[in-house]
């Protein structure tokens, strides 16, 4: 990968769920601008690969594996530097002192976000988002996005019929998204405005819990363009 590329960082949860929803290419497209590339921690490859092989709560395990193969080939697999590891450990210690939850993988991604001036971190870990907001110091504003923002952005690209079919085809992957897309309702067409309102509500809740670090828009298109 070109070292001049800005890294759009992705955590395990976002990667795995987008693959489960047959949306790996849509995630890849988020970093399609010429100066961007998707990046993940190298250690995450082995963690996700094991989960993909087990395919728990997945109805189409073969599709999940195919999607993961495509996504993993497009990822810039990175290692944290010594300084980033040390800063991540400092973040974890602060989180412990403040009684908020922050695991090692998320802390390293946040450290990379800071040290490499990455434009965006996509994470499905809302506890980590709250922890980083609580810690507060030295962290860039408006450079973290939650899973629902990613899904909202994909919705704008491919439309409600296609995305609802994908998400409702795997209803056990994420309960909140299954609710937002009315997966347990009749199969009649669901208004896109209803789904958008549901996603926006989830995003607004995250924004209230982390007003400094979360991207203020629900749609990430402008952020990654």
Buried (B, 14 or more C-beta within 10 A) or exposed (E): EEEEBBBBBBBBBBBBBBBBBBBBBBBBBBBEBEEBBBBBBEBBBEEBBEBBEEBEEBEBBEBBBBBBEBBBEBBBEBEBEEEBBEBBBBBBEBBEEEEBBBBBBBBBBBBBBBBBEBBBBBBBBBBBBBBBBBBEEEBBEBBBBBBBBBBBBBBBBBEBEBBBEBBBBBBEBBEBBBBBBBBEEEEEEBEBEBBBEBBBEBBEEBBEBBEEBBBEBBBBEEBBE
